[in-house]
Amino acid sequence: MKRIILETDSKKDLLLITELAERLKIKYKIEPFKVKVSKKEYNLFLDKGVDISNFGNPSRWQRKVRKDRKII
């Protein structure tokens, strides 16, 4: 089984997608998006980037997690 996740704000697009799914006899489920963020807030978040300074050394973490594989 494969899953495709589509997001839209347009009711017209949602209607087209559900009609296509029904025509192709594909199961679908419509769920509301749980987090409401304005486009302005979202763009500000992307512009700032994501602070990963508290995550430590990713290479060390990978070595620890993947002991079964040799990571250079």
Secondary structure, 3 states (H helix, E strand, C coil): CCCCCCCCCCHHHHHHHHHHHHHCCCCCCCCCCCCCCCHHHHHHHHHHCCCCHHHCCHHHHHHHHCCCCCCC
